[in-house]
Amino acid sequence: MFDGRFRARAEVRLRPIGNNLQRTGIRADHLTAFGVLMAVAGAIAIGAGALRLGLVLLILTAVPDVLDGAVAKASGTASPRGAFFDSVSDRLTDALLLGGVAWHLASSHPGRIALLPMAVLALSMLISYERAKAESLGFDAKGGLMERAERLIMLGFGLLFSNLLIPVLWVMCALTAVTAVQRFVKVWRAASLPRVATTSRRRRTRRTSLNGERVGRRRATGPRS
């Protein structure tokens, strides 16, 4: 939901901050790595039961993730390598933070409730995979009720009001599942439409390459008697 409605405006407003940061010598990769380190510290704090400290470290994980793109664009260093690093780091920080929550619940609550954050993590990985796979096939899978920004905000709310942490996790789990279904349906419908233009273009390319191969063979073998 954030990607579709607010990301473009946020990037415009963050552009001056990105310009100022890149003048200090800070690179986008530095911010991404710093966010991962804060996620490690946050997971440890949450697992130990220091939820308010975990909230602070969660914020320190999210802020660099917001700013690294602005710095990359301001410095002209935006690249596929940086996008790959950022995406992998996002998945890693999600696993660390929700793993910390599972650790905390396992030590403070009886039963199997510690599996709840793991369910949220599994569903969040699913929607990330849906987007990555769809984009590799030429489709758009952005959007949904519970994208990463919304998950981090809700997790922060649960850490702030610890008595609501488990209900917040249930809501996150339900809405993340809805998002997975939304993305699946969106790509399924797009992939079900006929792609006549693409098919015709591929056929023309194949014919051109075959004709080129035939001409090359004729030239190589010389005129037939």
ChimeraX commands (.cxc) that place a marker at each C-alpha (Angstrom):
marker #1 position 0.00,0.00,0.00 radius 0.5
marker #1 position 2.85,2.38,0.84 radius 0.5
marker #1 position 4.60,1.66,-2.48 radius 0.5
marker #1 position 1.57,2.56,-4.52 radius 0.5
marker #1 position 0.42,5.68,-2.69 radius 0.5
marker #1 position 3.27,7.35,-0.87 radius 0.5
marker #1 position 6.67,6.13,-2.12 radius 0.5
marker #1 position 6.94,8.59,-5.04 radius 0.5
marker #1 position 6.14,11.57,-2.80 radius 0.5
marker #1 position 8.44,10.31,-0.05 radius 0.5
marker #1 position 11.34,9.97,-2.49 radius 0.5
marker #1 position 10.87,13.58,-3.63 radius 0.5
marker #1 position 10.92,14.85,-0.04 radius 0.5
marker #1 position 13.92,12.72,0.88 radius 0.5
marker #1 position 15.98,13.94,-2.06 radius 0.5
marker #1 position 17.49,16.96,-0.20 radius 0.5
marker #1 position 18.42,14.70,2.74 radius 0.5
marker #1 position 20.08,12.28,0.34 radius 0.5
marker #1 position 22.06,15.13,-1.20 radius 0.5
marker #1 position 23.29,16.28,2.21 radius 0.5
marker #1 position 24.26,12.78,3.32 radius 0.5
marker #1 position 26.21,11.95,0.18 radius 0.5
marker #1 position 28.25,15.15,0.62 radius 0.5
marker #1 position 29.50,13.77,3.95 radius 0.5
marker #1 position 30.89,10.69,2.20 radius 0.5
marker #1 position 28.18,8.33,3.39 radius 0.5
marker #1 position 27.26,5.79,0.74 radius 0.5
marker #1 position 24.02,3.88,0.29 radius 0.5
marker #1 position 25.76,0.57,1.11 radius 0.5
marker #1 position 26.92,2.03,4.42 radius 0.5
marker #1 position 23.35,2.86,5.38 radius 0.5
marker #1 position 22.10,-0.57,4.33 radius 0.5
marker #1 position 24.80,-2.32,6.37 radius 0.5
marker #1 position 24.08,-0.08,9.37 radius 0.5
marker #1 position 20.41,-1.06,9.18 radius 0.5
marker #1 position 21.35,-4.75,9.29 radius 0.5
marker #1 position 23.55,-4.17,12.36 radius 0.5
marker #1 position 20.68,-2.36,14.10 radius 0.5
marker #1 position 18.40,-5.29,13.26 radius 0.5
marker #1 position 20.85,-7.70,14.90 radius 0.5
marker #1 position 20.92,-5.53,18.01 radius 0.5
marker #1 position 17.13,-5.17,17.90 radius 0.5
marker #1 position 16.62,-8.93,17.68 radius 0.5
marker #1 position 18.84,-9.45,20.74 radius 0.5
marker #1 position 17.06,-6.72,22.72 radius 0.5
marker #1 position 13.59,-8.02,21.84 radius 0.5
marker #1 position 14.58,-11.61,22.58 radius 0.5
marker #1 position 15.85,-10.52,26.00 radius 0.5
marker #1 position 12.53,-8.82,26.75 radius 0.5
marker #1 position 13.68,-5.19,26.35 radius 0.5
marker #1 position 10.84,-4.34,23.99 radius 0.5
marker #1 position 11.11,-0.55,24.26 radius 0.5
marker #1 position 14.81,-0.71,23.43 radius 0.5
marker #1 position 13.86,-3.06,20.62 radius 0.5
marker #1 position 11.48,-0.39,19.33 radius 0.5
marker #1 position 14.28,2.20,19.26 radius 0.5
marker #1 position 16.53,-0.21,17.39 radius 0.5
marker #1 position 13.67,-1.05,15.02 radius 0.5
marker #1 position 13.43,2.64,14.15 radius 0.5
marker #1 position 17.20,2.76,13.65 radius 0.5
marker #1 position 16.80,-0.22,11.30 radius 0.5
marker #1 position 14.01,1.40,9.27 radius 0.5
marker #1 position 15.47,4.90,8.86 radius 0.5
marker #1 position 18.63,3.84,6.96 radius 0.5
marker #1 position 16.47,1.60,4.79 radius 0.5
marker #1 position 14.42,4.66,3.82 radius 0.5
marker #1 position 17.46,6.86,3.18 radius 0.5
marker #1 position 19.78,4.50,1.29 radius 0.5
marker #1 position 17.83,4.89,-1.95 radius 0.5
marker #1 position 17.90,8.69,-1.68 radius 0.5
marker #1 position 21.67,8.65,-1.12 radius 0.5
marker #1 position 22.22,6.29,-4.06 radius 0.5
marker #1 position 20.26,8.55,-6.39 radius 0.5
marker #1 position 21.91,11.72,-5.10 radius 0.5
marker #1 position 25.40,10.28,-5.59 radius 0.5
marker #1 position 24.57,8.67,-8.92 radius 0.5
marker #1 position 25.55,5.24,-7.58 radius 0.5
marker #1 position 22.18,3.52,-7.96 radius 0.5
marker #1 position 22.86,0.14,-9.54 radius 0.5
marker #1 position 21.52,-3.41,-9.79 radius 0.5
marker #1 position 24.15,-4.48,-7.26 radius 0.5
marker #1 position 22.88,-1.95,-4.75 radius 0.5
marker #1 position 19.26,-2.92,-5.38 radius 0.5
marker #1 position 20.16,-6.58,-4.82 radius 0.5
marker #1 position 22.02,-5.79,-1.60 radius 0.5
marker #1 position 19.12,-3.70,-0.34 radius 0.5
marker #1 position 16.53,-6.39,-1.13 radius 0.5
marker #1 position 18.52,-9.18,0.52 radius 0.5
marker #1 position 19.13,-6.95,3.56 radius 0.5
marker #1 position 15.41,-6.29,3.88 radius 0.5
marker #1 position 14.68,-10.01,4.01 radius 0.5
marker #1 position 17.49,-10.53,6.53 radius 0.5
marker #1 position 16.30,-7.75,8.85 radius 0.5
marker #1 position 12.74,-9.10,8.70 radius 0.5
marker #1 position 14.00,-12.53,9.74 radius 0.5
marker #1 position 16.11,-11.08,12.54 radius 0.5
marker #1 position 13.38,-8.90,14.05 radius 0.5
marker #1 position 10.61,-11.48,13.87 radius 0.5
marker #1 position 13.06,-14.11,15.11 radius 0.5
marker #1 position 13.70,-11.90,18.11 radius 0.5
marker #1 position 9.96,-11.67,18.75 radius 0.5
marker #1 position 9.67,-15.47,18.54 radius 0.5
marker #1 position 12.56,-15.80,20.99 radius 0.5
marker #1 position 10.80,-13.41,23.41 radius 0.5
marker #1 position 7.46,-15.22,23.17 radius 0.5
marker #1 position 9.08,-18.63,23.60 radius 0.5
marker #1 position 10.64,-17.53,26.88 radius 0.5
marker #1 position 7.68,-15.52,28.23 radius 0.5
marker #1 position 4.56,-17.36,27.03 radius 0.5
marker #1 position 3.70,-21.05,27.28 radius 0.5
marker #1 position 2.49,-23.11,24.37 radius 0.5
marker #1 position 3.14,-22.63,20.68 radius 0.5
marker #1 position 2.48,-18.91,20.38 radius 0.5
marker #1 position 6.16,-18.41,19.45 radius 0.5
marker #1 position 5.26,-19.87,16.06 radius 0.5
marker #1 position 3.05,-16.86,15.32 radius 0.5
marker #1 position 5.88,-14.45,14.35 radius 0.5
marker #1 position 7.39,-17.28,12.30 radius 0.5
marker #1 position 4.09,-17.50,10.39 radius 0.5
marker #1 position 4.24,-13.76,9.75 radius 0.5
marker #1 position 7.81,-14.18,8.51 radius 0.5
marker #1 position 6.88,-17.06,6.20 radius 0.5
marker #1 position 4.03,-15.06,4.66 radius 0.5
marker #1 position 6.19,-11.96,4.27 radius 0.5
marker #1 position 8.81,-14.05,2.44 radius 0.5
marker #1 position 6.03,-15.40,0.22 radius 0.5
marker #1 position 4.81,-11.98,-0.87 radius 0.5
marker #1 position 8.42,-10.88,-1.50 radius 0.5
marker #1 position 8.94,-13.94,-3.67 radius 0.5
marker #1 position 5.70,-13.28,-5.54 radius 0.5
marker #1 position 6.90,-9.80,-6.44 radius 0.5
marker #1 position 10.39,-10.94,-7.43 radius 0.5
marker #1 position 9.11,-13.79,-9.58 radius 0.5
marker #1 position 6.42,-11.64,-11.20 radius 0.5
marker #1 position 8.92,-8.92,-12.09 radius 0.5
marker #1 position 11.30,-11.50,-13.58 radius 0.5
marker #1 position 8.41,-12.56,-15.84 radius 0.5
marker #1 position 7.58,-8.98,-16.81 radius 0.5
marker #1 position 4.57,-8.44,-14.52 radius 0.5
marker #1 position 3.87,-5.98,-11.72 radius 0.5
marker #1 position 3.09,-7.45,-8.28 radius 0.5
marker #1 position 3.39,-4.37,-6.10 radius 0.5
marker #1 position 0.67,-3.39,-3.68 radius 0.5
marker #1 position -1.42,-5.06,-1.02 radius 0.5
marker #1 position -2.68,-4.26,2.44 radius 0.5
marker #1 position 0.42,-5.33,4.37 radius 0.5
marker #1 position 3.69,-4.52,2.65 radius 0.5
marker #1 position 7.00,-4.19,4.46 radius 0.5
marker #1 position 6.48,-0.61,5.64 radius 0.5
marker #1 position 3.12,-1.49,7.18 radius 0.5
marker #1 position 4.59,-4.59,8.85 radius 0.5
marker #1 position 7.36,-2.57,10.48 radius 0.5
marker #1 position 4.91,0.07,11.70 radius 0.5
marker #1 position 2.61,-2.54,13.22 radius 0.5
marker #1 position 5.52,-4.40,14.80 radius 0.5
marker #1 position 6.69,-1.13,16.33 radius 0.5
marker #1 position 3.19,-0.58,17.72 radius 0.5
marker #1 position 3.26,-4.05,19.28 radius 0.5
marker #1 position 6.66,-3.38,20.85 radius 0.5
marker #1 position 5.46,-0.06,22.25 radius 0.5
marker #1 position 2.34,-1.58,23.81 radius 0.5
marker #1 position 3.65,-4.97,24.87 radius 0.5
marker #1 position 0.27,-6.16,26.16 radius 0.5
marker #1 position -1.00,-5.88,22.58 radius 0.5
marker #1 position 1.95,-7.62,20.93 radius 0.5
marker #1 position 0.21,-10.95,20.35 radius 0.5
marker #1 position -3.03,-9.42,18.96 radius 0.5
marker #1 position -0.90,-7.21,16.70 radius 0.5
marker #1 position 0.92,-10.27,15.42 radius 0.5
marker #1 position -2.40,-11.99,14.64 radius 0.5
marker #1 position -3.52,-8.93,12.67 radius 0.5
marker #1 position -0.17,-8.84,10.84 radius 0.5
marker #1 position -0.48,-12.53,10.01 radius 0.5
marker #1 position -4.02,-12.16,8.66 radius 0.5
marker #1 position -3.30,-9.04,6.59 radius 0.5
marker #1 position -0.03,-10.46,5.24 radius 0.5
marker #1 position -1.94,-13.55,4.11 radius 0.5
marker #1 position -4.50,-11.30,2.40 radius 0.5
marker #1 position -1.65,-9.45,0.68 radius 0.5
marker #1 position -0.20,-12.74,-0.58 radius 0.5
marker #1 position -3.58,-13.62,-2.09 radius 0.5
marker #1 position -3.96,-10.13,-3.59 radius 0.5
marker #1 position -0.59,-10.34,-5.33 radius 0.5
marker #1 position -1.23,-13.87,-6.55 radius 0.5
marker #1 position -4.58,-12.90,-8.07 radius 0.5
marker #1 position -3.11,-9.74,-9.63 radius 0.5
marker #1 position -0.31,-11.62,-11.39 radius 0.5
marker #1 position -2.57,-14.57,-12.28 radius 0.5
marker #1 position -4.99,-12.27,-14.07 radius 0.5
marker #1 position -2.22,-10.37,-15.85 radius 0.5
marker #1 position -0.52,-13.61,-16.91 radius 0.5
marker #1 position -3.83,-15.01,-18.19 radius 0.5
marker #1 position -4.26,-12.20,-20.73 radius 0.5
marker #1 position -3.15,-13.00,-24.29 radius 0.5
marker #1 position 0.25,-11.60,-25.13 radius 0.5
marker #1 position -0.13,-11.57,-28.90 radius 0.5
marker #1 position 2.30,-8.76,-29.51 radius 0.5
marker #1 position 5.05,-10.46,-27.52 radius 0.5
marker #1 position 4.45,-13.80,-29.21 radius 0.5
marker #1 position 4.48,-12.25,-32.69 radius 0.5
marker #1 position 7.67,-10.39,-31.90 radius 0.5
marker #1 position 9.36,-13.57,-30.73 radius 0.5
marker #1 position 8.27,-15.36,-33.89 radius 0.5
marker #1 position 9.63,-12.56,-36.08 radius 0.5
marker #1 position 12.92,-12.63,-34.19 radius 0.5
marker #1 position 13.14,-16.40,-34.58 radius 0.5
marker #1 position 12.42,-16.16,-38.31 radius 0.5
marker #1 position 15.05,-13.46,-38.74 radius 0.5
marker #1 position 17.66,-15.53,-36.92 radius 0.5
marker #1 position 16.79,-18.63,-38.96 radius 0.5
marker #1 position 17.05,-16.68,-42.21 radius 0.5
marker #1 position 20.39,-15.31,-41.10 radius 0.5
marker #1 position 21.64,-18.80,-40.32 radius 0.5
marker #1 position 20.56,-20.03,-43.76 radius 0.5
marker #1 position 22.31,-17.16,-45.52 radius 0.5
marker #1 position 25.44,-17.82,-43.47 radius 0.5
marker #1 position 25.39,-21.49,-44.41 radius 0.5
marker #1 position 25.01,-20.66,-48.09 radius 0.5
marker #1 position 27.93,-18.27,-47.96 radius 0.5
marker #1 position 30.03,-20.80,-46.14 radius 0.5
marker #1 position 29.33,-23.65,-48.54 radius 0.5
marker #1 position 29.53,-21.54,-51.68 radius 0.5
marker #1 position 27.33,-21.77,-54.76 radius 0.5
marker #1 position 25.81,-25.17,-55.48 radius 0.5
marker #1 position 26.41,-26.74,-58.93 radius 0.5
marker link #1:1,2 radius 0.2
marker link #1:2,3 radius 0.2
marker link #1:3,4 radius 0.2
marker link #1:4,5 radius 0.2
marker link #1:5,6 radius 0.2
marker link #1:6,7 radius 0.2
marker link #1:7,8 radius 0.2
marker link #1:8,9 radius 0.2
marker link #1:9,10 radius 0.2
marker link #1:10,11 radius 0.2
marker link #1:11,12 radius 0.2
marker link #1:12,13 radius 0.2
marker link #1:13,14 radius 0.2
marker link #1:14,15 radius 0.2
marker link #1:15,16 radius 0.2
marker link #1:16,17 radius 0.2
marker link #1:17,18 radius 0.2
marker link #1:18,19 radius 0.2
marker link #1:19,20 radius 0.2
marker link #1:20,21 radius 0.2
marker link #1:21,22 radius 0.2
marker link #1:22,23 radius 0.2
marker link #1:23,24 radius 0.2
marker link #1:24,25 radius 0.2
marker link #1:25,26 radius 0.2
marker link #1:26,27 radius 0.2
marker link #1:27,28 radius 0.2
marker link #1:28,29 radius 0.2
marker link #1:29,30 radius 0.2
marker link #1:30,31 radius 0.2
marker link #1:31,32 radius 0.2
marker link #1:32,33 radius 0.2
marker link #1:33,34 radius 0.2
marker link #1:34,35 radius 0.2
marker link #1:35,36 radius 0.2
marker link #1:36,37 radius 0.2
marker link #1:37,38 radius 0.2
marker link #1:38,39 radius 0.2
marker link #1:39,40 radius 0.2
marker link #1:40,41 radius 0.2
marker link #1:41,42 radius 0.2
marker link #1:42,43 radius 0.2
marker link #1:43,44 radius 0.2
marker link #1:44,45 radius 0.2
marker link #1:45,46 radius 0.2
marker link #1:46,47 radius 0.2
marker link #1:47,48 radius 0.2
marker link #1:48,49 radius 0.2
marker link #1:49,50 radius 0.2
marker link #1:50,51 radius 0.2
marker link #1:51,52 radius 0.2
marker link #1:52,53 radius 0.2
marker link #1:53,54 radius 0.2
marker link #1:54,55 radius 0.2
marker link #1:55,56 radius 0.2
marker link #1:56,57 radius 0.2
marker link #1:57,58 radius 0.2
marker link #1:58,59 radius 0.2
marker link #1:59,60 radius 0.2
marker link #1:60,61 radius 0.2
marker link #1:61,62 radius 0.2
marker link #1:62,63 radius 0.2
marker link #1:63,64 radius 0.2
marker link #1:64,65 radius 0.2
marker link #1:65,66 radius 0.2
marker link #1:66,67 radius 0.2
marker link #1:67,68 radius 0.2
marker link #1:68,69 radius 0.2
marker link #1:69,70 radius 0.2
marker link #1:70,71 radius 0.2
marker link #1:71,72 radius 0.2
marker link #1:72,73 radius 0.2
marker link #1:73,74 radius 0.2
marker link #1:74,75 radius 0.2
marker link #1:75,76 radius 0.2
marker link #1:76,77 radius 0.2
marker link #1:77,78 radius 0.2
marker link #1:78,79 radius 0.2
marker link #1:79,80 radius 0.2
marker link #1:80,81 radius 0.2
marker link #1:81,82 radius 0.2
marker link #1:82,83 radius 0.2
marker link #1:83,84 radius 0.2
marker link #1:84,85 radius 0.2
marker link #1:85,86 radius 0.2
marker link #1:86,87 radius 0.2
marker link #1:87,88 radius 0.2
marker link #1:88,89 radius 0.2
marker link #1:89,90 radius 0.2
marker link #1:90,91 radius 0.2
marker link #1:91,92 radius 0.2
marker link #1:92,93 radius 0.2
marker link #1:93,94 radius 0.2
marker link #1:94,95 radius 0.2
marker link #1:95,96 radius 0.2
marker link #1:96,97 radius 0.2
marker link #1:97,98 radius 0.2
marker link #1:98,99 radius 0.2
marker link #1:99,100 radius 0.2
marker link #1:100,101 radius 0.2
marker link #1:101,102 radius 0.2
marker link #1:102,103 radius 0.2
marker link #1:103,104 radius 0.2
marker link #1:104,105 radius 0.2
marker link #1:105,106 radius 0.2
marker link #1:106,107 radius 0.2
marker link #1:107,108 radius 0.2
marker link #1:108,109 radius 0.2
marker link #1:109,110 radius 0.2
marker link #1:110,111 radius 0.2
marker link #1:111,112 radius 0.2
marker link #1:112,113 radius 0.2
marker link #1:113,114 radius 0.2
marker link #1:114,115 radius 0.2
marker link #1:115,116 radius 0.2
marker link #1:116,117 radius 0.2
marker link #1:117,118 radius 0.2
marker link #1:118,119 radius 0.2
marker link #1:119,120 radius 0.2
marker link #1:120,121 radius 0.2
marker link #1:121,122 radius 0.2
marker link #1:122,123 radius 0.2
marker link #1:123,124 radius 0.2
marker link #1:124,125 radius 0.2
marker link #1:125,126 radius 0.2
marker link #1:126,127 radius 0.2
marker link #1:127,128 radius 0.2
marker link #1:128,129 radius 0.2
marker link #1:129,130 radius 0.2
marker link #1:130,131 radius 0.2
marker link #1:131,132 radius 0.2
marker link #1:132,133 radius 0.2
marker link #1:133,134 radius 0.2
marker link #1:134,135 radius 0.2
marker link #1:135,136 radius 0.2
marker link #1:136,137 radius 0.2
marker link #1:137,138 radius 0.2
marker link #1:138,139 radius 0.2
marker link #1:139,140 radius 0.2
marker link #1:140,141 radius 0.2
marker link #1:141,142 radius 0.2
marker link #1:142,143 radius 0.2
marker link #1:143,144 radius 0.2
marker link #1:144,145 radius 0.2
marker link #1:145,146 radius 0.2
marker link #1:146,147 radius 0.2
marker link #1:147,148 radius 0.2
marker link #1:148,149 radius 0.2
marker link #1:149,150 radius 0.2
marker link #1:150,151 radius 0.2
marker link #1:151,152 radius 0.2
marker link #1:152,153 radius 0.2
marker link #1:153,154 radius 0.2
marker link #1:154,155 radius 0.2
marker link #1:155,156 radius 0.2
marker link #1:156,157 radius 0.2
marker link #1:157,158 radius 0.2
marker link #1:158,159 radius 0.2
marker link #1:159,160 radius 0.2
marker link #1:160,161 radius 0.2
marker link #1:161,162 radius 0.2
marker link #1:162,163 radius 0.2
marker link #1:163,164 radius 0.2
marker link #1:164,165 radius 0.2
marker link #1:165,166 radius 0.2
marker link #1:166,167 radius 0.2
marker link #1:167,168 radius 0.2
marker link #1:168,169 radius 0.2
marker link #1:169,170 radius 0.2
marker link #1:170,171 radius 0.2
marker link #1:171,172 radius 0.2
marker link #1:172,173 radius 0.2
marker link #1:173,174 radius 0.2
marker link #1:174,175 radius 0.2
marker link #1:175,176 radius 0.2
marker link #1:176,177 radius 0.2
marker link #1:177,178 radius 0.2
marker link #1:178,179 radius 0.2
marker link #1:179,180 radius 0.2
marker link #1:180,181 radius 0.2
marker link #1:181,182 radius 0.2
marker link #1:182,183 radius 0.2
marker link #1:183,184 radius 0.2
marker link #1:184,185 radius 0.2
marker link #1:185,186 radius 0.2
marker link #1:186,187 radius 0.2
marker link #1:187,188 radius 0.2
marker link #1:188,189 radius 0.2
marker link #1:189,190 radius 0.2
marker link #1:190,191 radius 0.2
marker link #1:191,192 radius 0.2
marker link #1:192,193 radius 0.2
marker link #1:193,194 radius 0.2
marker link #1:194,195 radius 0.2
marker link #1:195,196 radius 0.2
marker link #1:196,197 radius 0.2
marker link #1:197,198 radius 0.2
marker link #1:198,199 radius 0.2
marker link #1:199,200 radius 0.2
marker link #1:200,201 radius 0.2
marker link #1:201,202 radius 0.2
marker link #1:202,203 radius 0.2
marker link #1:203,204 radius 0.2
marker link #1:204,205 radius 0.2
marker link #1:205,206 radius 0.2
marker link #1:206,207 radius 0.2
marker link #1:207,208 radius 0.2
marker link #1:208,209 radius 0.2
marker link #1:209,210 radius 0.2
marker link #1:210,211 radius 0.2
marker link #1:211,212 radius 0.2
marker link #1:212,213 radius 0.2
marker link #1:213,214 radius 0.2
marker link #1:214,215 radius 0.2
marker link #1:215,216 radius 0.2
marker link #1:216,217 radius 0.2
marker link #1:217,218 radius 0.2
marker link #1:218,219 radius 0.2
marker link #1:219,220 radius 0.2
marker link #1:220,221 radius 0.2
marker link #1:221,222 radius 0.2
marker link #1:222,223 radius 0.2
marker link #1:223,224 radius 0.2
marker link #1:224,225 radius 0.2
view
